[in-house]
Amino acid sequence: MKRLLIANRGEIAVRIAETARAMGVEVAMICSALDRDGRHLRHADRALCIGGTTPAESYLDAAKIIAAALRLGADAVHPGYGFLAENADFAAAVGAAGLTWVGPPAAAIRAMGLKDRAKQAMAAAGVAVLPGWSCDDEDHIPEIPEAGYPLLVKPVAGGGGKGMQVVAAARDLPAALAAARRTAQAAFGDGRLMLERLLDRPRHVELQICADSHGHVVHLFDRDCSVQRRHQKVVEEAPAADIDDDVRAAMAKAAVAAARAIGYAGVGTVEFLLEGRGRAAQFWFMEMNTRLQVEHRVTEAITGIDLVEWQLRLACGEPLPVTQAQIACRGHAVELRLYAEAPARGFLPSAGRLRHLVLPEAPGLVIDRSVDSGDVIGAAFDPLIAKLVVHGDSRDQALGRARAALAATELAGVESNQLFLARLLDHSEIAAGPVDTGFVERAAGAL
């Protein structure tokens, strides 16, 4: 690999460029007509504007991106996350153009791309899945036994919590299906739905896995992503706290089995819902993300492994550099997502010019930023300002460092969730230990 096109923007494009350059790989970037001054372009050896004033006309236009890669002389494409990162057709087209795809095989992406099919594949591999019902026909309202409620309506395509609807009783099901189908069709171009048992107070725990093209698969421990609002992650930790050792080992074994079952190669994440405590806790497969995760930095912090470097090496056909026994977990890490948004107005994005931004420097702190002072945060793209990732010898130390990093952050010009994050970290339930996925909604009045 000599020149890598990063088909993305913002902090993830900069983060990938950082590792690529350290490995001696040149970096090529793209931009839309809206972000010609984007921070990511300042980290490129070569760049090309592919035009367009919407994501669909730029970062989601596969033909434009491949043409740009060829024009810029790239020999590989890294999709980052979001946009086309989990698009099997794009992955196949990159390979067909004679370029190296930095990601799993297209067949593996397809296998995990639709939630209902992914569940079927995992069940066949012996991985526990939640009870559920299919709902492909929009004219058919499935009959669900009373014991099946409450349940969750989910689009089979896409992610990020879009289109999900909680249904408490049978009388609410038709309206929920209609609303979810409209959202799914608009967001993903696929209105198909599935229904799934809704757990009472589950945790969202995910396993980082890595696999090479020689049949080796390892896990890099787990992360807890239960602090969410509207199914969107806000704070992530690694490793997940307060999990019985046997349950943790069983989850790791299931994640590796999931990767093997679909012939996975590359870096990915297997997500589980965990309910209960101690040895009685149970977990179920939720989905697999066939890409790098936003929260990958907390895993890097506890393992000392550069996941982007592994991605690039695995894409070139290299074997995994270590065995499972050689991977150690050290300390605890916490990631905070600092967004330009208005918590008091339903977390609506806050567009505008970021007049002032000062991010701290401290031991155990890594920051991935999307913007600098003076940059404009537009309405067309994700309003992430920065990710603050802290590492400590213990969970308490990591949380303390996270609080200090937030307190030392200065920003003006747009609204942000800075105070919201500070209140989250100061909440007694967060300090006491892990929370479930419904915590933010329940504690909203105090945040």
C-alpha positions, 0 to 999 in steps of 0.5 A: 500500500503506497497511497490511501484514499480516505473516503470520509471526513471529520475526526475519523479521516484525520485519525486514519491519516495519522496512522497511515502516515506513520506507516509511510503511506501517503494520504489522499482525501476528498471533500464535498462543495460544503467542506472545502475548508474541512479540517481533514484536508489539512492532513492530506498529501493530495485532495480532490473536491468531488462536489455536491451539497449533500452527503448523497452527492458526495460521500455516499456517491460510490462512483465519484469516490472510486473515480477520485481514488483513481485520479489521485493515484491511490491504490487502496480505499479506507471508508472510515465509519458511516457513509459507505463503510458497511456498503457491500456493493461499494466494497465490491466495486472498490475491488473491481476497480483494482483497489485494495478495500480496507475492510471485510469481504463484501460477502461478510458485510452482506451477511451482517447488513440486514438484522434479520438475516444476521440473527439467522446466521448467528443462531445457526452458529450457536450464538444466542439471539433474542426471540423475534418476529419478521414483518416484511409485508407492510399489509400484514400485522403479525399476531404477537402473544401477550407475553411478547410485549413490550417489544421493539420494532426495528428496521432490518437495514441501517443502524444508529437507532433510526426507525426504532419504536417501542411498543407496549401493547398490541393496540399500539403495534399498527401505528408503530409499524407505520412510523418505523417503516416511513423512517426506514424507507427514508433513511435506508431505502428499505422499509422492511422491519423486524420485531424483537423482544424488549428487555427490561434494563439491558446493558449494551456490551460489545466485543472488538474482534480482529481476523486475518485472511489466514483463518485466525480470529482474536478479540480485544476485550469488551466495551460498555456502550450503555450510556445512550440517548435515543439509541445513540451512544454518548459515553463508552468505556472499556473494559465493561465493568462488573461482569462475571468472568465466566460470562465475559469469557462466554461473550468473547467466545461467542463473538469469535464464533460469530466472526468465523461463521461469516468468514470475517477478515478485518476489524469489526465489532459484535454487539450484545445485550446483557441482562442480569448480574453475576453468573446469572447474567444472560447475553444475546446477539444484537448486531455486528458492525463490519467496520471500525467503531467510533469508540475504537479508541477506548480499546486501543487505550487498554490494549496498546494496539493501533486498530487502524494499523491492524486494518491496513495490514490485514487488508494487505493480507498480513497475518495477525501479529499476535495470538490471543494469549499475547493481548493484555487488558491494562487499566480502564478507558472512557470516551466522551462525544462532544457534540455541537447540539442543544440538549435543552432542545431535544439535542438538535444540532447547533450549526454555526461558526465555532469562534473559540475552541481550546481542548486540554492536554493531560496524562492519559488523554487522547483527543480526536477533533473534527474542527478547529477554532474558526471552522464552520459546523454545518447542518449537512454532516454529523455535528461532532466537535471532538472525542475525548478519550481518557485512560487510567489505572482504574475506572475511578481514575479514568472517570476523574480524568474525564471530568477534568478534561471536560472542565478544561475544555473551552468552546464558544460560538455554538451550543454543545453538550459539554454541560450535559456530559459533565452532569452525566459523569457527576451522576451517582449511578455513573460513579457507582458502576455500570448503568443500563441503556435506559439510564439517560431517559430515566435521569433526564430531569437531573441532566 
